[in-house]
Amino acid sequence: MHENQDVNIVSRDNIKPLIQLCLQAEQDRGLSKNSIVELKRYLNEFSTYCECQNIYSVNDLTLPFLKDYIDQRCKSAGPNLKKAIVWSLRKFGKHLALLQVVEDDPARNLRHPKFHPRSELPEYLSASQLKNLLEYAANNLEVRDFAIISLLATTGLRPNEIAGCKRNNVHPVIVFMCM
């Protein structure tokens, strides 16, 4: 009920103050600090765009207008930016519908961009390929390099985790087995 009182204080259909109410509601709801910062940035950019288009009332926000905005804003951007902008507009639209400022959420039918799945899954070494790699490393490389390759191949450690290993992190029996 507190939110409806806030809406009555400001113009019931003015975009800018309704964006501020949306941001406050999301903050009160517990949205993370980083998400609030992003939401604020994208909604303020949207508000500026609306002003440039002489749109000041939320009643003038239509699905085609929102799609045009997204197309203009994301013209040379990747799908991650488009996804973030759609997310922010959908948050704002849900807020408007919740406050009953608009009949229908104008952003309800906005869709996130489709990410294309990998055409091929990454390939892993077969058991025989792994055996050949380890035999080659044992016979032709320094002990340290062999240890690095064997750790990569058998433990699942990431390269930066291996690079961070200290001598006292390695058990002497493992070192002896590698020799």
C-alpha positions in Angstrom: 0.0 0.0 0.0 3.0 2.3 0.7 3.9 2.2 -3.0 0.5 3.4 -4.2 0.8 6.3 -1.8 4.2 7.2 -3.4 2.6 7.0 -6.9 -0.1 9.4 -5.9 2.6 12.0 -4.7 4.2 12.1 -8.1 2.5 12.3 -11.5 0.9 8.8 -11.9 2.2 8.4 -15.4 5.5 10.3 -15.5 8.3 8.0 -16.5 11.2 9.5 -14.6 9.7 9.4 -11.1 8.3 5.9 -11.7 11.7 4.7 -12.6 13.0 6.0 -9.3 10.1 4.2 -7.5 11.0 1.0 -9.4 14.6 1.3 -8.3 13.7 1.9 -4.7 11.2 -1.1 -4.8 13.9 -3.4 -6.2 16.4 -2.2 -3.6 13.8 -2.8 -0.8 13.1 -6.2 -2.3 16.8 -7.1 -1.8 18.2 -7.0 -5.3 22.0 -7.1 -5.1 24.0 -3.8 -5.2 25.5 -4.6 -8.6 22.1 -5.4 -10.1 20.7 -2.1 -8.7 23.6 -0.2 -10.3 23.0 -1.9 -13.7 19.2 -1.5 -13.5 19.6 2.2 -12.6 22.0 2.8 -15.5 19.8 1.1 -18.1 16.6 2.6 -16.9 18.1 6.1 -16.8 19.4 5.6 -20.3 15.9 4.6 -21.3 14.4 7.7 -19.6 16.8 9.9 -21.5 15.8 8.2 -24.8 12.1 8.7 -24.0 12.7 12.4 -23.4 14.5 12.7 -26.7 11.5 11.1 -28.4 9.1 13.4 -26.5 7.6 10.5 -24.5 7.0 11.4 -20.9 4.0 9.2 -20.0 4.2 5.5 -19.3 0.9 5.2 -21.2 2.8 6.0 -24.4 5.2 3.0 -23.9 4.2 0.4 -26.4 5.8 -2.9 -27.3 6.9 -1.5 -30.8 8.4 1.6 -29.0 10.4 -0.6 -26.6 11.6 -2.8 -29.4 12.7 0.2 -31.4 14.6 1.4 -28.4 16.3 -1.9 -27.9 17.2 -2.0 -31.6 18.7 1.5 -31.5 20.6 1.0 -28.2 22.0 -2.4 -29.2 22.7 -1.7 -32.8 26.4 -2.5 -32.6 26.4 -4.4 -29.3 26.4 -8.1 -28.4 23.6 -10.2 -27.0 24.7 -9.7 -23.4 23.9 -6.0 -23.5 20.6 -6.7 -25.2 19.8 -9.3 -22.5 20.5 -6.7 -19.8 18.4 -4.0 -21.4 15.5 -6.4 -21.9 15.8 -7.5 -18.3 15.7 -3.9 -17.0 12.7 -3.0 -19.2 10.9 -6.0 -18.1 11.6 -5.1 -14.4 10.2 -1.6 -15.1 7.1 -3.0 -16.9 6.3 -5.4 -14.1 6.6 -2.6 -11.6 4.2 -0.4 -13.6 1.7 -3.3 -13.8 2.1 -4.0 -10.1 1.4 -0.3 -9.2 -1.6 -0.5 -11.6 -0.2 2.6 -13.4 -0.8 0.9 -16.8 -3.4 -1.7 -17.8 -0.9 -4.1 -19.2 2.8 -4.5 -18.8 4.2 -3.0 -22.0 7.4 -5.0 -21.7 5.7 -8.3 -21.0 6.4 -9.7 -24.5 10.0 -8.6 -24.8 12.2 -11.6 -25.2 15.9 -12.1 -24.4 18.1 -12.8 -27.4 18.7 -16.4 -28.2 22.2 -17.6 -27.6 23.3 -20.2 -30.1 24.6 -23.3 -28.5 28.0 -24.5 -29.5 28.0 -26.2 -32.8 30.5 -28.7 -31.5 31.2 -29.8 -28.0 34.9 -29.6 -26.9 36.8 -32.8 -27.5 38.9 -34.5 -24.9 41.8 -36.8 -25.2 41.1 -40.5 -25.5 42.7 -42.9 -23.0 45.3 -43.9 -25.6 46.0 -40.2 -26.5 46.5 -39.3 -22.9 48.8 -42.3 -22.4 50.9 -41.2 -25.4 51.1 -37.6 -24.2 52.2 -38.6 -20.7 54.8 -41.1 -22.1 56.2 -38.4 -24.5 56.3 -35.9 -21.7 58.0 -38.3 -19.3 60.7 -39.2 -21.9 61.3 -35.9 -23.6 60.5 -33.0 -21.2 62.0 -31.7 -17.9 60.6 -33.2 -14.7 58.8 -29.9 -13.9 57.1 -29.8 -17.4 56.1 -33.4 -17.1 54.6 -32.7 -13.7 52.6 -29.8 -15.1 51.2 -31.8 -18.0 50.4 -34.7 -15.7 48.6 -32.5 -13.2 46.6 -30.8 -16.0 45.7 -34.1 -17.6 44.8 -36.1 -14.4 43.6 -33.7 -11.7 41.3 -31.2 -13.4 43.4 -28.3 -11.9 43.2 -25.1 -13.9 46.5 -23.7 -15.3 46.4 -20.8 -12.9 46.0 -23.2 -10.0 49.0 -25.2 -11.1 51.0 -22.0 -11.6 50.2 -21.1 -8.0 51.4 -24.4 -6.6 54.4 -24.1 -4.2 56.9 -26.8 -3.5 55.5 -27.3 0.0 52.1 -28.0 -1.6 53.4 -31.1 -3.3 53.8 -34.3 -1.3 57.4 -35.8 -1.8 56.0 -39.2 -2.8 54.3 -37.6 -5.8 57.5 -36.0 -6.9 59.3 -39.4 -6.5 56.6 -41.1 -8.6 57.0 -38.5 -11.4 60.8 -39.2 -11.7 
